[in-house]
Amino acid sequence: MENFILLGVSDSPWLERAIFVTLLVSYILDILGNISIILVSQLDAQLQSPMYIFLSHLSFLDLCYTTTTVPQILFNTGSSTKTISYGGCTVQYAMFHWLGCTECLVLAVMALDRYVAVCEPLRYAIIMHRSLCQGLMAVTWISGFGNSLVQVVLTVQLPLCGHRVLNNFFCEVPAMIKLSCADTTVNDVTLAVLVGLFLLVPLALILLSYVFIARAVLRIQSSKGRHKAFGTCSSHLVVVSLFYLPAVYMYLQPPSSYSQDQGKFISLFYSIVTPTLNPFIYTLRNKDVKGALRRQLERIWRICR
């Protein structure tokens, strides 16, 4: 199979240079931020609750998510030949959909954790025990992989009839379906069903969890108690909004009516911007994480002195 040509985010040279610098800085921040979250979650004794087990998985997902696309984008942005091999393209959209669907499920599990913490505080440690948390994370990863496998099997069978130009900056299933010259009804329907299963069902569970959380918080008599309860959920709500809003808009339209010019900017947001912001959202809005980072930095400082 011949290589695909990726048109990138823009065909303007000056804008491409600005995008290259922005992506490079974002990727460096993404690596530093998410690795920091993973390390402090593993090393700090005060961050061993289920919430931080899930947070370390989310950070690892975000790190892999950006690594799937950004290095290729940076290479192509600084190159005159913006190409990717057929095999590389297949691996890229397979990994992208695996990690994306897994993140949907991880965010739903994190909402469940917040529900139990706020609505069943006395039974929290009993319900959210370590083996359950590990089992839930295993289910999310395996389910995401199953979705990706179905998408890859259906997409690689589509005839492209010599079409090799992708008006995008990376390979993605809707863009590949759009490229096909055959009837894509099966692919369209399958993608819609899987989007409903892996995007809308977790989102519905998240919203339902927060309905019960809001009801429980409003029953708390003291304003300090209400503020503390809402504070434990605010970071998760911001991350859910940043991830789900563009993803829902992107995937709830049929791939056959998919606008590549519009879609690539939305993809840029939820595949690069959101994973870069997540560790900073959790760090800036979470006293425990800030305290753990400070303790680890002080520990490194003492060792280096």
Phi, psi and chi 1 to 4 in degrees:
 res  aa     phi    psi   chi1   chi2   chi3   chi4
   1 MET       -  143.1  -65.4  -67.5  -69.9      -
   2 GLU   -78.5  163.2  -63.3 -176.6   47.1      -
   3 ASN   -70.1  153.3  -68.2  -14.2      -      -
   4 PHE   -90.9  148.0  -70.5  105.4      -      -
   5 ILE  -102.7  122.2  -60.8  170.0      -      -
   6 LEU   -98.7  120.3  -61.1  169.7      -      -
   7 LEU   -73.6  -18.1  -63.6 -176.4      -      -
   8 GLY    83.7 -172.0      -      -      -      -
   9 VAL   -77.2  -37.5 -178.6      -      -      -
  10 SER  -149.0  152.9  170.8      -      -      -
  11 ASP   -99.6    8.8   55.6    1.5      -      -
  12 SER   -90.5  122.1  173.6      -      -      -
  13 PRO   -58.9  -43.2  -23.9   33.9      -      -
  14 TRP   -68.5  -35.8   69.7  -93.0      -      -
  15 LEU   -70.3  -36.0 -174.9   56.6      -      -
  16 GLU   -62.9  -38.8  -78.1 -143.1  -28.7      -
  17 ARG   -64.5  -40.8  -75.3 -167.6  -69.2  -89.6
  18 ALA   -65.3  -40.2      -      -      -      -
  19 ILE   -65.5  -40.1  -70.3  169.7      -      -
  20 PHE   -59.2  -48.5  178.8   85.8      -      -
  21 VAL   -64.3  -43.6  173.1      -      -      -
  22 THR   -62.5  -44.6  -56.9      -      -      -
  23 LEU   -65.7  -40.3  -73.6  178.4      -      -
  24 LEU   -62.7  -46.6 -178.4   60.1      -      -
  25 VAL   -63.9  -43.4  171.8      -      -      -
  26 SER   -61.6  -41.3  -62.6      -      -      -
  27 TYR   -66.9  -40.4 -171.5   47.3      -      -
  28 ILE   -63.3  -44.3  -67.6  169.9      -      -
  29 LEU   -63.3  -39.6  -68.9  174.2      -      -
  30 ASP   -60.9  -46.6  170.9   70.8      -      -
  31 ILE   -62.4  -49.8  -68.3  171.5      -      -
  32 LEU   -63.4  -45.1  -67.5  174.6      -      -
  33 GLY   -65.7  -48.7      -      -      -      -
  34 ASN   -72.5  -37.0  -76.3  -56.1      -      -
  35 ILE   -64.8  -38.0  -72.4  178.5      -      -
  36 SER   -61.4  -44.6  -62.5      -      -      -
  37 ILE   -61.4  -45.4  -66.3  -71.7      -      -
  38 ILE   -61.3  -45.4  -66.5  167.8      -      -
  39 LEU   -66.5  -46.4  -72.4  176.9      -      -
  40 VAL   -68.2  -31.9  -63.6      -      -      -
  41 SER   -66.1  -31.3  -62.1      -      -      -
  42 GLN   -86.2  -33.7  -63.2  -62.7  -43.1      -
  43 LEU   -95.0  -29.4  -62.4  175.1      -      -
  44 ASP   -86.1  126.7 -163.6  -81.1      -      -
  45 ALA   -66.8  -23.5      -      -      -      -
  46 GLN   -85.6   -3.4  -63.7 -176.2   30.5      -
  47 LEU  -114.7   49.5  -61.5 -176.0      -      -
  48 GLN  -110.5   11.6  -60.8  -56.7  -50.5      -
  49 SER   -77.8  163.2   67.5      -      -      -
  50 PRO   -53.9  -36.8  -29.0   35.8      -      -
  51 MET   -55.1  -39.7  174.6 -178.0  174.2      -
  52 TYR   -84.0  -21.5  -61.8  107.4      -      -
  53 ILE   -63.7  -47.5  -65.8  174.0      -      -
  54 PHE   -66.1  -38.8  -57.3  143.7      -      -
  55 LEU   -64.1  -38.2 -178.8   56.4      -      -
  56 SER   -66.9  -35.9   62.1      -      -      -
  57 HIS   -66.0  -41.0  -82.9  -93.0      -      -
  58 LEU   -62.5  -42.0 -179.9   65.9      -      -
  59 SER   -65.7  -40.3  -67.2      -      -      -
  60 PHE   -64.7  -40.1 -178.4   68.5      -      -
  61 LEU   -60.9  -46.7  -86.4  166.4      -      -
  62 ASP   -63.4  -38.0  -73.9  -21.7      -      -
  63 LEU   -63.7  -46.0 -171.2   61.2      -      -
  64 CYS   -68.0  -37.3  -64.5      -      -      -
  65 TYR   -57.3  -49.7 -153.0   48.1      -      -
  66 THR   -72.5  -35.2   50.0      -      -      -
  67 THR   -66.7  -24.5  -58.1      -      -      -
  68 THR   -65.1  -31.5  -59.5      -      -      -
  69 THR  -118.0  -42.1   55.7      -      -      -
  70 VAL   -61.9  -46.8  174.9      -      -      -
  71 PRO   -56.1  -40.8  -27.7   36.8      -      -
  72 GLN   -65.1  -40.3  175.7   73.1   34.2      -
  73 ILE   -64.4  -44.5  -61.2  167.7      -      -
  74 LEU   -62.3  -42.3  -69.6  172.7      -      -
  75 PHE   -63.3  -45.1  178.5   80.5      -      -
  76 ASN   -70.8  -34.0  -78.3  -11.9      -      -
  77 THR   -64.9  -34.9  -56.5      -      -      -
  78 GLY   -92.2   10.4      -      -      -      -
  79 SER  -122.5  153.6  171.2      -      -      -
  80 SER   -81.5  -22.9   57.4      -      -      -
  81 THR  -106.6  100.9   56.2      -      -      -
  82 LYS   -92.5   79.7  -54.4  177.8 -170.5  -57.7
  83 THR  -125.4  162.3   60.9      -      -      -
  84 ILE  -146.5  140.4 -175.1  171.6      -      -
  85 SER   -69.7  161.7   67.5      -      -      -
  86 TYR   -60.7  -44.7 -180.0   81.8      -      -
  87 GLY   -64.5  -42.6      -      -      -      -
  88 GLY   -63.3  -38.3      -      -      -      -
  89 CYS   -64.4  -43.3 -173.8      -      -      -
  90 THR   -63.0  -44.9  -56.8      -      -      -
  91 VAL   -62.3  -39.7  169.5      -      -      -
  92 GLN   -64.3  -49.8 -168.0  172.8   69.7      -
  93 TYR   -73.9  -24.9   66.6   70.6      -      -
  94 ALA   -65.9  -48.3      -      -      -      -
  95 MET   -65.9  -40.5  -68.3  -63.2  -63.1      -
  96 PHE   -60.8  -44.4 -171.3   79.2      -      -
  97 HIS   -76.0  -33.1  -78.5  -90.4      -      -
  98 TRP   -60.6  -52.2  178.8   15.3      -      -
  99 LEU   -68.1  -38.8  -63.2  168.1      -      -
 100 GLY   -64.0  -46.2      -      -      -      -
 101 CYS   -68.0  -37.2  -70.7      -      -      -
 102 THR   -62.1  -40.5  -57.9      -      -      -
 103 GLU   -64.1  -38.1 -177.2  152.9  -17.1      -
 104 CYS   -55.7  -45.4  -70.3      -      -      -
 105 LEU   -71.9  -38.0  -61.4  175.5      -      -
 106 VAL   -62.7  -41.4  168.7      -      -      -
 107 LEU   -63.5  -35.3  -70.6  171.7      -      -
 108 ALA   -67.6  -41.1      -      -      -      -
 109 VAL   -64.2  -38.1  170.9      -      -      -
 110 MET   -65.5  -34.3  -67.5  176.4   78.3      -
 111 ALA   -66.6  -40.0      -      -      -      -
 112 LEU   -60.6  -42.6  171.3   65.4      -      -
 113 ASP   -60.1  -43.9  173.3   69.7      -      -
 114 ARG   -66.1  -36.2  -67.3  -60.7   83.3 -154.0
 115 TYR   -61.3  -48.1  162.8   75.5      -      -
 116 VAL   -64.7  -40.6  177.3      -      -      -
 117 ALA   -63.1  -38.4      -      -      -      -
 118 VAL   -88.2  -41.7  173.6      -      -      -
 119 CYS   -89.4  -25.4  -60.6      -      -      -
 120 GLU  -131.3   58.3  -61.0  -73.9  -14.5      -
 121 PRO   -62.6  -35.1   22.0  -32.4      -      -
 122 LEU   -73.5  -23.5  -60.5  178.4      -      -
 123 ARG  -105.6    7.1  -59.9  175.0   58.2 -149.1
 124 TYR   -56.9  -49.6  177.8   72.8      -      -
 125 ALA   -65.5  -31.7      -      -      -      -
 126 ILE   -74.1  -43.4  -60.9  171.7      -      -
 127 ILE   -72.2  -51.7  -64.2  172.3      -      -
 128 MET   -92.6   59.8  -60.0  -58.6  -66.7      -
 129 HIS   -77.3  164.0   51.8   85.3      -      -
 130 ARG   -60.8  -41.3 -166.6  170.4 -172.5   84.4
 131 SER   -66.0  -35.0   58.4      -      -      -
 132 LEU   -65.6  -44.5  175.0   64.0      -      -
 133 CYS   -59.9  -44.8  -64.0      -      -      -
 134 GLN   -65.6  -37.9  -68.3  171.3  -17.8      -
 135 GLY   -65.3  -41.2      -      -      -      -
 136 LEU   -63.3  -40.6  -72.6  171.1      -      -
 137 MET   -66.6  -38.0  -72.4  -62.1   95.4      -
 138 ALA   -63.1  -41.6      -      -      -      -
 139 VAL   -63.1  -41.4  168.9      -      -      -
 140 THR   -63.3  -44.1   62.0      -      -      -
 141 TRP   -66.6  -42.8  -78.1   93.4      -      -
 142 ILE   -68.1  -40.8  -67.0  169.3      -      -
 143 SER   -64.3  -43.2  -60.5      -      -      -
 144 GLY   -61.4  -39.4      -      -      -      -
 145 PHE   -65.3  -40.4  177.8   76.5      -      -
 146 GLY   -61.2  -42.4      -      -      -      -
 147 ASN   -62.2  -45.7  166.8   71.3      -      -
 148 SER   -61.8  -40.3  176.9      -      -      -
 149 LEU   -61.3  -43.9 -174.9   62.1      -      -
 150 VAL   -61.5  -45.4  171.8      -      -      -
 151 GLN   -62.0  -42.6  -66.6  -70.6   -7.0      -
 152 VAL   -66.1  -46.0  170.2      -      -      -
 153 VAL   -58.5  -42.2  169.0      -      -      -
 154 LEU   -73.6  -37.9  -70.9  175.8      -      -
 155 THR   -73.2  -39.1  -55.1      -      -      -
 156 VAL   -68.8  -16.9  -64.9      -      -      -
 157 GLN   -84.2   -9.6  -63.6 -178.8   52.2      -
 158 LEU   -73.3  129.4  -70.9  173.6      -      -
 159 PRO   -75.1  136.0   27.0  -32.2      -      -
 160 LEU  -100.2  -15.9  -57.3  177.9      -      -
 161 CYS    53.5   41.4  -56.2      -      -      -
 162 GLY    84.1   -3.8      -      -      -      -
 163 HIS   -73.6  121.7  -62.7  164.0      -      -
 164 ARG  -128.7   -2.3  -61.2 -170.6  -59.9  114.8
 165 VAL   -98.4  118.1  179.3      -      -      -
 166 LEU  -104.5  118.4  -80.8  169.4      -      -
 167 ASN   -81.5   65.3 -173.0   15.3      -      -
 168 ASN  -156.9  175.5 -150.4  -28.5      -      -
 169 PHE  -105.8   -2.7   54.6   90.9      -      -
 170 PHE  -158.0  170.1   71.1  101.2      -      -
 171 CYS   -84.8  133.3  -64.3      -      -      -
 172 GLU  -145.7  147.8 -161.1  174.6   15.5      -
 173 VAL   -57.1  -49.0  167.9      -      -      -
 174 PRO   -57.7  -39.3  -25.7   35.6      -      -
 175 ALA   -67.1  -36.0      -      -      -      -
 176 MET   -69.6  -38.4  -63.3  -60.4  -65.2      -
 177 ILE   -64.3  -41.8  -67.1  174.5      -      -
 178 LYS   -61.5  -29.9 -174.9   74.7  173.6  178.6
 179 LEU   -75.9  -20.9 -155.5   61.9      -      -
 180 SER   -70.8  149.8  175.8      -      -      -
 181 CYS  -102.9    5.2   57.9      -      -      -
 182 ALA  -104.3  177.5      -      -      -      -
 183 ASP   -69.3  122.7  179.8   20.4      -      -
 184 THR  -110.3   23.4   59.7      -      -      -
 185 THR   -59.3  -45.0  -57.0      -      -      -
 186 VAL   -61.3  -43.5  172.7      -      -      -
 187 ASN   -65.0  -42.0  -62.3   75.4      -      -
 188 ASP   -61.4  -47.3  -72.1   -3.3      -      -
 189 VAL   -66.1  -44.6  171.2      -      -      -
 190 THR   -61.9  -43.8  -56.0      -      -      -
 191 LEU   -62.3  -41.3 -176.7   61.6      -      -
 192 ALA   -64.2  -42.3      -      -      -      -
 193 VAL   -64.9  -45.5  170.1      -      -      -
 194 LEU   -68.5  -34.3  -69.6  174.9      -      -
 195 VAL   -63.9  -42.9  163.5      -      -      -
 196 GLY   -60.7  -39.1      -      -      -      -
 197 LEU   -73.5  -44.3 -175.8   62.4      -      -
 198 PHE   -98.3  -12.8  -75.5   92.1      -      -
 199 LEU  -111.1  -52.7 -161.0   65.2      -      -
 200 LEU   -78.3  -38.7  -64.5 -177.6      -      -
 201 VAL   -64.0  -49.5  171.9      -      -      -
 202 PRO   -59.6  -38.8  -25.4   35.0      -      -
 203 LEU   -62.9  -41.1  179.7   59.0      -      -
 204 ALA   -62.7  -40.4      -      -      -      -
 205 LEU   -65.6  -38.4  -67.9  174.4      -      -
 206 ILE   -63.6  -46.7  -69.5  168.8      -      -
 207 LEU   -64.4  -40.6  -65.6  175.5      -      -
 208 LEU   -63.7  -41.6 -176.0   61.6      -      -
 209 SER   -58.9  -42.3  -63.4      -      -      -
 210 TYR   -75.9  -22.1  -83.4  104.9      -      -
 211 VAL   -64.2  -46.8  168.0      -      -      -
 212 PHE   -67.3  -37.3  -74.3  111.5      -      -
 213 ILE   -63.4  -45.0  -71.5  170.1      -      -
 214 ALA   -61.2  -41.7      -      -      -      -
 215 ARG   -62.2  -42.0  -74.0  176.7   57.6 -170.9
 216 ALA   -67.4  -40.2      -      -      -      -
 217 VAL   -67.8  -39.4  169.5      -      -      -
 218 LEU   -66.5  -18.5  -68.5  173.8      -      -
 219 ARG   -81.0  -16.0  -67.6 -163.5 -166.3  104.6
 220 ILE   -69.4  131.7  -61.1  173.2      -      -
 221 GLN   -74.4  -44.3  -61.6  -61.2  -40.7      -
 222 SER   -83.3  141.9   67.9      -      -      -
 223 SER   -67.2  -31.7   59.0      -      -      -
 224 LYS   -64.9  -40.9 -175.3  178.4  178.7 -179.7
 225 GLY   -65.9  -40.5      -      -      -      -
 226 ARG   -64.5  -43.3  -73.5 -164.8  -63.0  -89.8
 227 HIS   -62.9  -40.8 -176.0  -91.6      -      -
 228 LYS   -65.2  -42.3 -176.7  178.9  178.4 -179.2
 229 ALA   -64.3  -45.4      -      -      -      -
 230 PHE   -66.1  -33.8  -85.6  126.0      -      -
 231 GLY   -62.2  -32.3      -      -      -      -
 232 THR   -70.9  -17.2   62.4      -      -      -
 233 CYS  -107.5  -13.6  -55.2      -      -      -
 234 SER   -63.1  -42.4   57.9      -      -      -
 235 SER   -61.8  -43.1  -62.6      -      -      -
 236 HIS   -64.1  -40.5 -179.4 -106.3      -      -
 237 LEU   -63.3  -40.4  -84.8  171.8      -      -
 238 VAL   -64.6  -44.5  172.9      -      -      -
 239 VAL   -64.2  -42.6  169.0      -      -      -
 240 VAL   -59.8  -43.5  166.1      -      -      -
 241 SER   -63.4  -45.1  -59.8      -      -      -
 242 LEU   -64.5  -33.6  -72.8  173.2      -      -
 243 PHE   -84.3  -46.1 -179.5   80.7      -      -
 244 TYR   -78.8  -38.5  -91.8   99.0      -      -
 245 LEU   -59.0  -52.1  -70.7  177.2      -      -
 246 PRO   -68.7  -34.8   20.8  -30.3      -      -
 247 ALA   -66.3  -42.3      -      -      -      -
 248 VAL   -63.3  -45.0  166.4      -      -      -
 249 TYR   -61.6  -37.7  179.3   81.8      -      -
 250 MET   -69.9  -45.6  178.4   82.2  169.7      -
 251 TYR  -100.3   -4.3  -74.8   97.6      -      -
 252 LEU   -91.3   10.4  -76.5 -172.8      -      -
 253 GLN  -109.2  146.0   54.8  179.9  -42.1      -
 254 PRO   -61.1  137.3  -19.1   30.5      -      -
 255 PRO   -55.9  -29.9  -26.3   35.3      -      -
 256 SER   -67.1  -23.7   53.7      -      -      -
 257 SER  -104.9   17.0   62.4      -      -      -
 258 TYR   -69.0  123.4  171.6   75.9      -      -
 259 SER   -90.8  111.1  170.3      -      -      -
 260 GLN   -69.1  -37.1  -68.6  178.5  -37.2      -
 261 ASP   -62.4  -42.5  -73.4  -30.5      -      -
 262 GLN   -75.7  -39.9 -173.7 -177.5   55.6      -
 263 GLY   -64.4  -34.7      -      -      -      -
 264 LYS   -70.9  -29.0   60.3 -174.6  175.6 -177.9
 265 PHE   -74.2  -35.3  -75.7  102.3      -      -
 266 ILE   -67.1  -42.5  -62.5  171.1      -      -
 267 SER   -60.1  -40.5  -62.5      -      -      -
 268 LEU   -59.0  -37.9 -174.0   68.4      -      -
 269 PHE   -69.7  -55.9 -174.2   84.9      -      -
 270 TYR   -80.4  -14.9   75.1   77.8      -      -
 271 SER   -96.4  -18.5   63.4      -      -      -
 272 ILE  -126.9  -50.8  -63.0  167.8      -      -
 273 VAL   -66.5  -49.5  176.6      -      -      -
 274 THR   -60.5  -49.2  -59.9      -      -      -
 275 PRO   -60.6  -29.3  -24.0   34.9      -      -
 276 THR   -73.1  -36.3  -57.8      -      -      -
 277 LEU   -78.0  -29.2  -68.7  177.1      -      -
 278 ASN   -52.1  -51.3  -75.8   -7.2      -      -
 279 PRO   -62.8  -31.7   18.3  -30.0      -      -
 280 PHE   -74.3  -34.3  -62.7   98.7      -      -
 281 ILE   -62.5  -47.5  -67.5  168.0      -      -
 282 TYR   -69.6  -31.7  -87.3  101.1      -      -
 283 THR   -74.6  -46.9  -58.2      -      -      -
 284 LEU   -71.0  -27.4  -65.7  173.6      -      -
 285 ARG  -106.0    7.8  -59.5 -177.8   65.6   87.1
 286 ASN  -129.8  112.8 -169.7  -58.5      -      -
 287 LYS   -65.6  -35.9  -67.7 -180.0 -179.3  178.7
 288 ASP   -63.4  -44.0  -67.0  -24.3      -      -
 289 VAL   -67.7  -42.5  175.9      -      -      -
 290 LYS   -61.6  -41.3  -76.0 -168.4  -73.2 -172.7
 291 GLY   -64.6  -40.9      -      -      -      -
 292 ALA   -65.7  -41.9      -      -      -      -
 293 LEU   -62.0  -41.9  -78.7  170.1      -      -
 294 ARG   -63.4  -42.4 -173.9  172.2   58.6 -108.2
 295 ARG   -64.0  -41.0  -74.1 -169.8  -65.5  -87.5
 296 GLN   -68.9  -37.2  -66.5  -56.0  -42.3      -
 297 LEU   -66.6  -40.5  -70.7  172.7      -      -
 298 GLU   -64.3  -38.5  -70.6  171.3   -6.8      -
 299 ARG   -64.1  -43.2 -178.4 -178.4  175.4 -174.1
 300 ILE   -64.3  -40.0  -67.8  169.3      -      -
 301 TRP   -61.4  -42.7  174.5 -108.1      -      -
 302 ARG   -66.0  -37.4  -73.6 -164.6  -60.8  -90.6
 303 ILE   -67.7  -39.4  -67.2  170.7      -      -
 304 CYS   -78.0  -18.8  -66.0      -      -      -
 305 ARG   -68.9      -  -73.5 -179.5   63.3 -178.0
